[in-house]
Amino acid sequence: MLQVELVEDEVLDQVPRAFGPTRGPGHASPARRPGGRSSGSTTPDVAGAPPSSAGRDGPVAPDAPPPVTPHPRRTRRLLVGTAAAVALAVALAGAQVAVDARERAYLADLARLPGVVAPLDAPPGVRWSGDVADVLATGVRTVDGSSVVGVRTAADGSRTVVAVDVATGEARWEQPAAGPATRPSPDAQPVLQGCQRVPGDGEHVSCLVSDLWRVVELSRWTAVAPTSARLLVLDVVDGSVMSDLVAGSAADGWATASAVLGTSTVLAGTTPGGDVAVRAVDRDGALLWQVVRVGAATGPWTPLSVQRLDDAVAVMTSSEVVVLDGATGEVRRTHTVDESAGGYVTSWDPDAGRLNVVQDGTTTVVRADADVTVHGTPVPTAIDDGSVPGLVLTDDVDLRAWGRDGQALWTAPVPSTWNATVLDGRVHLQTSTSLVTIDARTGDELWRSWEGDQGGAVLTDGRHLFRTVDRDGASSGELDLVALDPADGSQLWRGPLPDDVRDLRALEGTLLARTTSGGPGGSGQVLAVLG
């Protein structure tokens, strides 16, 4: 059994419930009399009385009750009461339809978040499995949810943009992006590069592909500078090429990171001279603006990342974060990152419009318009439905919550928080020992569960929270999937996962299982798509 402790129930009163008639403690139905009439009837039952043959003014039998004529005012009250009841029923039915429509709209919006899986009403089975980790890891899901478009790297180094059917695992289409490439060393691995949605356009994806490799040097992975790069804009239906641009040059540096801003794309790469070059181009390849960060590179190739922040872009290296105006390239703000002192930059959702610069025990939340600095280190938040706009969570001995402008909202005694999921005004926190759910607006604890996998993120389809638990309470390696009610932590259903499943994760709307069967030589690990 799943152990659940209910702490408070106040937040449940704020959750919309199904409309319908209710009965209070003092409400009782009228008593029924034989014959089917209620005790409130104005016309008594007369058993065996023959029908009267008298006229309107004729005599009435002595044992027959006098005729009852309804009072006109009572008749009006009955008619008004009946009409009111019908109107109330229609209103309640309409309200229920409105609630259902809002719930469907909420779940549809939630399904667009990368970490939310497709609805599950029972334990899933394996739909298909195969070597698709690179496609899923570099891909984006199409608007209709049927495919994931990503980049597949073959053993010879060639790279292909592939649309994988989520239901079957089959390739719907393929578009060659880069030919075979020579590995710089036998142990070199391709650096995954992928595709992005074009904002406001559900028909196209933008994919940056280069021959970027990484190798081990001094026990650390380091990358080898690419020799080519290509920026493709493709139709998600059939893979046809809408735009095909050479992304950089040997003299100016090849692009290794990009962000799409509507009809323009911002590209960033390292120049041979050790600078970081950032340029914006339109779909025809025309240069819109260019910014060179002199000396920003830390070697012949510098790890780069570019993220859209509403109408701006952030260019991130290991030493700085630069916020640029998306239309002009003008530098809005710059943050120095001291890696030697433990500083780092992190962002979990590229569409969230913010990132975090962490150093000296503080977190600076960087947005397009302004930055705020708060105490603590950011809690990884894989899913945030926006039900508490601007919410920032940090770990500062206890859990702390901050508003968009940096104002302290509340503190909760939840130490060692590993990750968080924000859904419908609640924060579900995975700690080293339990799953804790608190009210996102007040910090009050709502419920806590001690069972389940304490190592991974909480998975959800918007209606359930999913945890993996040992099947028989022992570490046999066999797992069950448990669905919890987000409101109170109660178990809704539980069932076995396939025997070779070792852990679960969510990626672009798919529920992935890491298995120990299959793989090269029958001994490797592969990903299976469940559903």
N, C-alpha and C positions, 0 to 999 in steps of 0.2 A: 504494500500500500504506500502511496505517496504521502509523506508527512507534511501537513500544511497547518500553519498557525495563522489564524485570522486575528489581526490586531485592531483594525478599525474598519468601519463600513460606511463612513460618511461620504466618501467619494462615489459610492455606488448610487447615492441619491441624485448625483449630478448627471448620471449616465442616462440618455434617453431610453425609455422602455416602451414596449408595445402598448398601444392604447387599447382599452377595452373596459367593459363594465366591471365594477368592483362592488363588493359588499362589505360594509363595516361591521363591527362587532354587534351592533344592535339591530341589524337589518334581518328581517325574516320574511319568508314568502307567505302569502295568505294561505290559511288552512283550506284544504279542499274537502268539499262535502260529497257524499255519494251522488252520482249523476253528473259530476264533472264541473259543477259551478263552485265558485269560491264562496267563503262565508260572508263575503261582502256583497253578494248578489242581492238586487232589489226585487227579484221575481222568484218566489218560493216554488219548489217542486211539489206538484200534487199528483200523487200516484193513483191511477184508476179513475179519476174524475172524467165523466163523459163530457164531450164538447157541448157547450150551451147552444140551444136553438133559438134563444130569445133575440129579438132585435136590439138596436142600439139603446132604445128606451124601455125595453121589456124588463120583466122581473128577473131577478137574479136568484139562483138557488141559495137557500139559507146557509149551506155548508161551503159555498164557494167564496173565495176571498174577493174583495172588491177590486175592480180593475185599477191598475196603477198607471198614472200618467206622469212621465218624467218631467221634472221641473225644467223649464226652458233654460234657466241659468246653469243647472247641473249638466244639461246636454251640451251647452257651450263649453263648460269646463272639460267634459269628456273629449269633445272634438279638439279643443286646444291642447289638452294633455296628449292625445294621440299624435297630433301634428308635431308637438314638441319632441315626443319620443322618436318619431321618424327622423326629424331634423337632427337630433342628437346622434342617432345611429349613423346617419349619412356623414355627419361631421367627424365622428370617431373613425369611420371607415376611411374617409378622406385623409384624416390625420395619420392613420396607419400607413396608407399608401405613400404619404409624404415622407414618413420616417424610413420606410423601406427604400424609397428612391434616394434619400440622403445616404443611407448605409451603402447602397450599391455604388453611388458616386464616390463615397469615401474609400471603399475597397478598390475601386478602379484606379483612383489616384494613387493609392498606396502600392498597388501592383507595379507601378512604374519605377518604384525605388529598387535599386539593384539588389538589395539584401532581402527582399520579400519574395517568398516562394509562392507558387501557384496553390490554390485552395486544396486542402487535404481534409477529408472527412473520415478517413480510415488509414490504418498503417499502409505505407506505400510498398510497392514491389519494384523490381528493376525493370525499367523501360528498355534501356539499352546501355551498353558500355563500350568503351573504345578509347583510343589514344586521342582525346579531344581536349586535353587539359590546356594546351596552348591557345586553342581557338576560344575556349570559354574564358580563359584568364585575360585575353586581349580583346575580347569582343563586347559588343553592345547588343541588346535585344531590340528587335524591330517593334514598331508601335503596336502591331497586331499581336505581338507575343509569340509568333509562330517560329521565329528563327533567331539565332545568335550569329552575328557577323563578326569574324575575327581573322587573325593572321595565323596560318599554319606554316611551320618551318620544317622542311624535310631534312633527311640525314645529310644530303649534299649541300645544305645551306640555302637552297632555293626557298622562296617564300611566296605564299599564295593567299589571297583573301578568299575566305570560304564562308558561305552561309549554311549553317548547320540547322536542320529541322529538329526542333526541340522534342517533338513527339517520337521521332524514329532514329535520330542520329545520322541520317543520310545527308549528303551534301546537296543542297538545292541548286547551287551554282558555285563556280570557282572562277577567280580572276587572277592570272599570274601577275606577280608584283615585282619579283627580283629573281634573277637566274642563280645557278649554282655559285657558291662562294667558297674560297679556300679557307679552311680553318687555320687560324694563326698558330695553334698548337693542338696536339691530340686531345687535350682535356678541355678545350675551349667550348663554351656553351653560347648559343645565340641569346642575345638580350631581347626579351619580348617587347614588341611594339605593336600597337593595336589601332583600333578604330574608335571613332567618337560619333555621337549623334550630331547632326547639324541642328542647332537650336531653332525651334519653331518650324522645323521641316521634318516630317515623319517619313519622307520618301528617299532620303539620301543619308549616306554615312561618309565620313572623311577618314582616310587611313594613311598614316605615315609609315613607310617601310624603308629600312636601310640595312646594310650588311654590318650590323653592330654586334660584336662578340665580346665576351668577358672571359678572362683567364685568371688563374690563381697566381698571385705574386706575394711573397712574404706572408703566406697563410691568409691572404685576403683576396677577395674577388676584385679585379680591376678590369676596366673595359679597354678595348683596342679601338682606336679611332676608325670610323667608317670610311669607306671609299666611294660611297654613292648613297643617295636618298631620293625617294619618290613620294609625292603627295597625290593620292587618288581620291576623287569624289565619285562614289558609285551609287547606282540605283539599287535599292534594297530588294526589289522584286526579282530582277534577273541578272544583277551584277554588271549591267552595262556602264561604260565609263562616261561620266559627265564632264570630268576634268582630270587631266594628267599632267603634273608639273614636276620638273626637276627641282628638288628641294635643297638648293645650295650649290657649292662648288668647292673644288680643292683649295682655291685661294681664299675664299671667304668662309669656309667651314661648311660641313654638311649638317643639315638639321637632324637632331635626335629627339626633339620634343615639340609638341604643337598644341594649340588650343583653337577651337573654331568659334568665331564670333559672327554668327549670321552668314553673310556672303563673303567674309574675309577670314583668313587663317593667320595666326601668329606662329612663326617658326623660330626656334632657338637652336643654336649650335656653337661649337667651340672652334675658333679660328686657329690656324697654325701658330700664330704669334701669342697665343695664350689669352685672347680676349673672348668674351661671350657676345655673339652677334644675335640680335633679335630683330626680325623683320616681319612686317605684315604684308600679305599679298591678297589680291582678289582671285576669283576662280579662273581668270584668264592669265594669271601669273604676274600681273602688273604690280609693281612695288608701290605700296601705300605709304609706308614709313619704315625707318630703320634706326635702331639704337645700338650702339656698341658700348659694352661695359668693359672698359680697358682694365686688363689685369685681373679680371674676375675669375678666370679659369685657374684651376689648381694643377693642371698638367696638360698633356697633349689631348686628353679627352676628359671633360668634366661632367659628372652626373648632373643632368638638367631636368627640370620639370616646369611645365607651363600650365597654369590653371586660370580658367575664366572666373572673374569676380564681377558679375553683372556687366557693367559697361567698361570694366577694366580687365587687365590681365596681370597675374603675378608670375614673375620669372624667379625660380628658386634654384640656387646652387648650394653647395655645402658651406658656403661662407656668407651668403647674403640672400635677402628677399627684396626684389624690386617690384613695386606696383606701378604699372604703366597705364596711361589712358588708352583705351582700346581704339579710339578714332584717330589720335594724333601721335601716340607713342611718347607723349610727355611724361616725365618721371613725376609721379605723385608723392611717393614715400619710399624710403629705403630702410631695411632692418639688417643689422649685422648679426651673423650667427657665429658663435664661437664654439666650434666642435670640440676643441681641446678642453673646454670647461664643461662639456656635457650638453651644449646647446644643440637643438635640432628643430626641424620643421616637419609638421605632420598635417595631413588632411585625409579624411575618410570618405567624403562624398564630393566628387568634382563638380557636382551641380548645386552644392549647398551655398556657394557664394562666399565662402570664408575658408581660412586656413589658420594654423596655430604656429607661432614661433615660441619655443620653450627654452628658457635659460634662467639660471639663478633662482630656481624655485617659483618662477612666475610664468604665466601664459599670456602672450599678446595675441589677441584675436584680430586678424587682419581681414578687413572687408574693403570693398571698393571705395566707400565714402570716408571711413574713419577706422581707427584702431582703438582697442581698449585693452588694458593690462589688468589681470586679476591674479590672485594668489593661487598657488597649486599647479599641478601638472594636469593636462587635459585627460579626461576619461574617454577612451575610444568609443565612439558612438556610431555603430554601423547603420542604424536605422533611426531616423527622426522624421515623424510625420508632420512636424510643424504645428502640432496642437498647442504647444507653448512657444510662441514665436520668439526667436532670439535666445533661447535657453542655452547656457554654457555650463557644463559640468566639469569640475576639477577635483582631484584627489589631493587634499591638504591635511593629512592625518585622518580627518573625517571627510565625508562627501560634502562639497559646497556647490551651490547653484547661484548663477549670476544672470542678470538680465542683459539685454542687448547693449545698453549703455554702461555696463560694468557695475551696476548696483547689486549689492548682495541681497539675494532673495531668501535663502534659508541654508541651514547646515543640518546634516543628518549623520547620526553616529554609525556610519557604514564604512569601515576601513577596508583597505586592500581591494578596491573595486577594479575589476579587470576590464569590463566593458559594460555598455549600457544600450538599451533599446527604449526609445521614446514613442509611445503609442497611446493615443486617445487620452492625453492628460496624465498618463502614468509613466514612471520610469522603472524599467525592469533591469536590475543590476545583478551581474554575475560577480560574485566574490570568490575567494579561495575556499569557502565552506558552504555557501548557500546561494539560492536565488532570492533576491529581496525586491519587493515591489513597493514603491512609495508614490505618494501624490506629488506630481510634478510641480504643482503650484504652491504647496505648503511644506513639503518635506516630510509629512507624516507617513509612517510605515503602515502599509495596508495588509500585507501578508508576507510570509516567508516559507520557503521550501528547502529542505536539507538534502533531498534525494536528487540523483541525476548526475550527469557529467559536469564537473566543476571546471573543466578545462576550456571548453569552447564557448562561442558566442550563442546567445539565445536566438533561436530561429522562430520565424512567425510567418503566417499567411494573412495576418491582419485580424483573424478571428480566434486563433489559438496561439499559444506559446508551445514550442516543441523542445523536449529534452530527451536525451538518451540515458537509459538506466540499464544496469546489469540485469539480465533476464531473471536469474534466480537469486539475486542478492549476493552473488559471488562473482569474483573476477574470472569468469570462464571465457571471456572474450565475446560471448553472445549478447546482443543488445536488443532491448525493446525501445520503441518510440512511444513517448507519453505526450498527450495533448492536454494542456492546462487551460483553464479559463483565465484570461488576463485580469478579470475583475477581482477574483477571490482566490485563485490558485487551485481550485478544485480540479480533480482529474476528470476529463471528459471522455477520453478513451485511451486504451493502451494496446499495443500489439507488437509482434516480433518483426525485427528487421532481418533481411537476408543474412545468413550465417557468416558470410565473409566480410561484412561491413564493419569497418573499424571506427570511422567517425563521419560526421555529416558537416556540410557547409552549404551556404547559399551563394549563388553567383548568377547574376543577370536573370533572376526569376526562376532558375532551376534549382532543384534540390539534389545536391551531389553527394555521393557516398564514396569514400576512399575504401577500396577493397584490397584484399591480399591475393586474389586470384587473377590469373591472366598476366599481362605484361610481357616484356621480352624474356624468352626462355621459360615462361611459366612461373617466374619467381618475382617479377616486379609488381609494382602497385599501379592500379589503373583507377580511373574515375568512372563510376556508374551513375546514370541519371535515373532518379527515382520518380515515381508518380503513380 
